[in-house]
Amino acid sequence: MMNELRKSFHNELEDVRSELVHLAAFVTESIPRATNILLTGDLEGADYIISGDDEIDARSLDLEERCVQILALQAPVAGDLRQVIAALKMIAEVERSADLVCNICKAARRIYGHALDPSLRGIITRMGEQAQQLYIAAIESFVENDAAKAAAIDDMDNYLDALQKQFVQAIFESHSAGHIDLQVAVQLAVVARFYERIGDHAVNIGERVRFVVTGWLPEHKGAARYRSRADDTGELPRQQIPDAGD
Amino acid sequence: MTALWLVPALAAALVMGVLLGRRSHGDNAPIADTDSDAERATSELRERADRLQAALDAMPNGVIIAGRDGRVLVRNAAADESGGDAHNEVLVQAAVQHHLRGALRGEQRSQTVELYGPPRRVVIVHAKPLGAAGAVATIEDVTERSRLDAVRTDFVANISHELKTPIGALAVLAETLIDESDPVVISRLANKTVNEAHRVAKIIDDLLELSRIELSGDLVVASVDVGALINEASSRNSYAAGQRNVTVCVGEIPSGLHVNADQAQLASALGNLVDNAVKYSDVGGKVTVTAFPESQGVTFLVTDSGIGIPSHDLDRIFERFYRVDRARSRGTGGTGLGLSIVRHVVSNHGGAVTVESREGEGSTFRLYIPDRPVPAS
């Protein structure tokens, strides 16, 4: 009886993992699609992605409910508990990434008809490719429970951050050369931010994978730092809130 | 096109084989009178199931068979390698699962799944009910077919655009000239007419050259001086380069480098590559042409620091009349046939042409020409 219960629990957990991987794969696939929509001004494609986001939202909610049900009915512990907690957190990361892909498509609508310099287009392509690479690594590390690969995502993200900075510089140059107007420049700067945020969500997924495999969380570093500041009595320092009258 | 109609029949036979194989071990339904008969029957059934599995594994399409309870009973080899990258695989398998569930409810279903990749792929997932045996899904890769469809459709649209535009312009200009009496306007219209006529002539010249290269079965092979060939291509484009203030540099070429090839065709290919590099360079840009020996042949590199090619156009630029940016193409004066000529020359020589490019950073075309045997004189 107990074995049957555990089997059903593990089947349920495996289903949740598969569905989460499917959602993440959908986002991974949407990134180059959105980049192409942005670069070609494909309004039909933009509409397809934006209307498809409702499905992602609904499926994310369903998945969240399933995780909560597992917690409530099965009361998992140790590694199993970490799996469910991590899945709950990852669902939010994937759902938010899908929103960001949508935002890129909305930006494509806003700048429709404005020609972009080849240098801007080239960096957008690179940012899209790198964001997708980060997501591919995140999925692979999750599927394979590979903590080492998950840890590498953070370093891969540095390149995307550098591309974002390079892109902002290129936007300034293109605007000052009179090739794009201010509205387009602002939209493009926001687009760069969307790609950069997608990368950050992939990094967060990687951190959750490390948590599942090793129990490690990045917050532990900060917490350990804080705890090391304790005095001899074990008292921890409290942040002084400046007095408004000072 | 593989015999897709065979799949449900094979699948049903395979599932029945599996089920019968299981049944022979059951307590209530012995299918043989003696133990040895039972063993023989089991071994025959297993052999048949193995044969059918081997037949399914030999098929290029993925086949997945599910039982009534939705559990996958059989997968062939192609079903496991149908999606490419991990996330593509996940999306294809999700579509298969979804349609298998539909087929188990008695629906016949089909969906085209377009995967952006990279690499970009198109697969069709079909699912059919198998009655009591469950359901079968097939995964058919139609990437190449859909690419060819796009090439054919675009070719018709592009050729009519390229030929109709200057001819339409000529007709309108001539009609306007008939009623015009102002000599200044007449002169301006006449100049435009000449330009459009030159444009049509250039397209016809390129089309003729392309068909000549396509049709010429035998190459006129001789030892070609690579350095001289590059200098000739570079100097032929020096006027156009000067107009755009583009510098054409010839890289260091090993002295005495020769390749056995058709000189006229090679000059045409290299000339087109340098012409393209100059056209799509920014004003004040730089084009570098170089060559080096490589595996019994010579590789030419033409590098520019121009506008570059969007990644989704890279595998299509060698098609006839294909334009990355149609709005810009009229300004450059090209015919849209240059790279097709290059591809045909390379194909005639049994070589290879590849391109690496990034928008805003420029392009590098790599042309490998193997040494052809020189006919005895």
Interface residues (C-beta under 8 A of the other chain):
Chain A: V21 H22 A24 A25 F26 T28 E29 P32 R33 N36 L39 T40 D117 P118 S119 L120 R121 G122 I123 T125 R126 Y135 I136 I139 E140 V143
Chain B: D85 A86 H87 N88 V90 L91 A94 L115 Y116 G117 P118 G306 I307 G308 P310 S311 H312 R358 E359 G360 E361
